[in-house]
């Protein structure tokens, strides 16, 4: 048996509706679109979120707050994740952004903030875009160093 020789079961093969091919087909004249109205003409496409003229949900719900379009989002990277990757030999003693990308911890365009969950026993030096104070304390207590990009 090969992929090109597979055939779908009988009831699964359905012929498509051939609309607008005369009255005898049962789908002539209005071609299953009913009489007149907005949806009967060619070129009709319903807008996303359109509710038949009723005020759409996204406009009915109250909006509040402020979203800064220039905010910088960080990927949270905890110390326990770093130690886990070091145990798997995916990261060494000096950890740069390129090392994190190559090991699959973060993506190419991600900004990294190292957070303090977990423990550090080895002396490591980490390079990242941001650090929490607890992460800095734990890394320096273990004899490591922190470099902010």
N, C-alpha and C positions, 0 to 999 in steps of 0.2 A: 504494500500500500504506500502510495506517495501522495504528497500534498495536492498535486494537480489532478489526481484521480478521485479526490473526495467529492461526493455529491451530497447536497443537503437533502433531508427527508422531504417527501412529497408535500405535506401541508405547509412546509416552510417556504416553498417557492410560490410567490404571489405575483401576478402580473400587475404592473403599475396602472393607475387610473389614467385613461386617455380622455381628457376633458376637451370639450369644444369640437367634437368630431361628429356632429349631427344629432338629430332628435332620437334616432333609433338606438343610440348608445345609452340613452338615459342620462347622459351628462352633456347635453347640447345646450343651446341658447344661453343660459346664464352660467353654465359650466360649474354647477354646484356652489355658486356664490350667492344665491338668493336674488331678490329684486332690489335694485337701486342701493342706496346707502353707501357709506364711506368705504366699507370693506369690499365692495363689489367691483370697483374699478381696477385697472392695471396700475401698477406703481404704488399700490398701498403697502405700507410697512408700518406695523405698530411700534411706537416708540417704547423704549425700555422704561418700565414703571408706569406706563399709561393705564389709567383705570376708567376708561370710557368717559372722560370729562370730569369725573369726580376728582377732588383734590388729592393728588397722589400721596402715598404714605410718607415719602421722604420730605414732603413739604408740610405735612400735618404735624410731624413730631417736632417739639421745640428744640431749638439749637442753643447751646450755651458754651462758654469757655473760649479758649484761644488755642489754635494749633500753630506753632511757630514753623513756617516753611523752611527756615534755615537751621533747624535743630540738628545736632550731631548725634546719631544713634550709635551706641556701642554694643559689641557682643560681650556678654558677661563670661569671664573665664575664671573659674574658681581654682584655688590651690590644689584641691583634691583631684581635679581633672588633670592638672599638670603632673602631679605625682603619679597618677594612673598611667598617663602616656609615657612618663619616664620609666615606669616599671615594665612597660611593653617595649622599651628601647626605641620609641619613636622620637623622643626628644633627648638632648644631651644636657650638659651642665650649663652651657650658655644658650639661652633661648631667644631667638630673634623672631621678627614678624615672618620672615621667609620660612623659618623652621616650622612655625605654626601652620602656615599655608600648606607646606609640603606634607606635613603629617595629617592634614585633613581636619584640624581642630577648627579653623576659620576659613572663610572664603577670601578671594583675592582683594575685594574692595572693602572688607570689613575693618572697622576700627575696634580695637580690643581694650577692655578694661579688666584688670586682674582684681578679683575679689578675694576676701579672706577666709572663705569656708574651707576647712581642711587644715592639715598640718604639713610643715616643711621640715624635713630632717637633714637633707643634704644642702651643701653650699651651692646655690645656683644664682646665675645672673640673668635677669629677665628684661627684655625690651618690649614696651607696649605703649599704647596711646594714653592710658590712664591707669591709676592704681587707687584702691581704697586704702585708708590709713591702716586698717588691721592687716591687710596684705603686706604693706611695706614693713610693718613691725615684725611680722612673722618671718619674712624673708631675711631681713637684716639680723634678726635674733639668731637665725640659723647660720649666719656668716655670709649670706649672699648679698648681691647688689641689685639695685633697681635703676633702670634707665627709662625716662619718659621721652617719647618722641614728640 
